[in-house]
Amino acid sequence: METPEHTTARPGRPGAGRFVVPAAAVFALAVVLDQATKALVEHTMTLGQKIPVIDPILSWHYILNPGAAFSIGTEVTWVFALLQAAVVVYVAILLRKVRHLPWALALGGVAGGAAGNLIDRLFREPSFGMGHVVDFIALPNFAVFNVADSFVVCSMVAVCLLIFRGVNLDGSREGAGASGSGADQPEREHP
């Protein structure tokens, strides 16, 4: 028979379930904002229409993108659908190891952005898995993108910052062990 101390997480290391909720919230926010803004653009603009928002810095430019950024890979749209599905599944698996809120938020954003564009790939014309992504945010001399793309890019910047700072998925720091500088180590009592 197991005693209660064998069934609970170790002190100082909360279980992954605690971090699934914020990751799921960011995921849902990304998907809902992405799909809502795409629906708004589709119902209020005509394909190819460009509306200045903050001229000349920002405009809405409604396009359907069969490929990736700058319309790269338009002949292999299905590859992007597979990659986006793989990202969502990988993040869902990875979240089991997350014990740090910034990691949960960043990974939720990556998966939410990937899922937003995956929905377009799966359910928009011309066919299942080959759907064109609705893009509408235009900056000068840059690709036209959408809310899902923004979530992916901003979240990947956060992931890179966490990696560069040496923060592991559980919140521990690289080099904080015996070989570390000692800056992140707690004081130890000597016998």
N, C-alpha and C positions, 0 to 999 in steps of 0.2 A: 504494500500500500504506500502510495506517495504521500509525503508530508507537504504542507503548503509551501515550505521553502524550496521544494524541488519543482514546483509548478509556476513560480513567478520569475520575472526577469531579474537579472542581477541589479543590485542597487547602483544608481548612477548611469545605468544603460537602459533607458525605457525601451519597450518593445516597438517593433516596426509599425504595429497597428496604429499607434499614436500619430504617426507621420503620414499615414495613408489619407487621412481626412484632409489635411491642408493640400496635399498633392492632388487629390481628387477635386478639391475646390478650384484650384488653379486650372486643372485640366478642363473642368466644366466651364469655367469662365472663358477660357480660350475658345472652346468649341462654340459656345453660345454667342459670344461677341463676333466671332468670325462668320458664322452662318447667318446671324441677324444682319450684319453689315452687308454681306453679299446679297441677301434677299432684298434689302433696301435699295442697293445699287441696281439690281435687276429690275425692280419695279418703278424706279424713278428716273432711270437713265436709259438711253439707247446705246446699243453696242457701238463702241468707237467714240462715243461722246466724251468731250474733255471740258471740265468745269474748273476755272481757277478758284482756289480757296484762299491762298496767301500768295498772290502773284509776285514774283515768278518762282517762289520757293516750293509751293505745294499746290497740287491740283488733283481732282478726281478724274481718272481716265479709265473708263470701263472697257476692259478687254477680256477675252477668253484665252487662257494660256494652255496650250496642249503639252508644253514641256516644263522645264525648270526655269530658273532665273535667266533672263534675257532670251527666253524661248529655246534654250538648249535642250536637245534630245526630244524633239517633237515626234520623232518616229518611234520612240520607245517609251511612250507614256506609261505603259503597264509596268515598266521597271520602277518608276517613281511610286506607283501604287504599292508595289511589293515592299519597297524600301520604307515607305511611310508606315505600312502595317507592321513591318519588322521593328521599327522604332517604338511604336506603341506597345507591342508585346514585350520587347526588351526592357523598357522602362517599368512596365508592370511587374516583371520578374525582379528587376533591380531594386524596386521599392521595398522588397522584403528585407533588404540589408540596411536601409536608410534609418539612421538614428539621429539625424541632424536636420533641423527645420530648413535652413537655406538649401540643402540638397533636395529636400522634398519639394520645395517650391520651384526650384529650377527644373527638376525632372518632370514635375507636373506641367510646367509650361512647354517644355520640349514635346512631351507626348500630346498635349492639347493642340499645339500648333500642327503637329504631324497629322493628328486625327481630323482637324478642320479641313486640311487639303485632301486627305484621304477620302472624306465624304464626297468631295467634288469628283475625285477620280472614279469613285465607285458608282455614283448616282446621277451624274450629269451627262449630257450628250457629248460625244456621239454614241458611246456604249459603255457597259459595265467594265470597270477597270481601265478605261481609256478616256474617261471624262475630262473635259477641259476645266481648269481652275479659274474662278472669277478673281481677277486682279483689278485694283482700282486706285491705289495710292501711288501717286507719281511725284517723284522728285526730279529736278533737272539733271540730265546726264546720268540717269540711274535706271535700274529696272523698275517696272510697275509691279507692285506687290500688294499684299492684303494683310489682314489682322493676324491670320495664322502664321504667316511668314515672320511678322514682327515678334510674335511670341517665341517662335523657334530661335530667331537670332538673339533676342534679348536674354532668353534662358540659356542659350549656349555661351553667351558672354559670361553669365553668372557661373556656369559650370567651369569654364576656363579659369575664372578668378579663384574659385574654390580649389581647383587642381594646382594652380600656381602658388597659392598660399599653403599648399600641403594639407588641406583639410580632407580627411577621409569621410566615407559615407556615414560612419558612426560618430563623426564629430571630433575624433582624435586627430592629432597632427602628426605629419611625417616628421621623423627625427625627434619626437618627444620621448622616445625610449631611452635606454642606457647610453646610446651613442649620440643623443641630442645635445644641444647646447645647455639645456637645463632651464631655459627661460620659461618653458611651458610646463615644467615638472613641479609637482607639489613638493614642499619641504619634507624631508624624511628625518625621523628621529634616529640618532645613532645609539647603539647599545653601550 
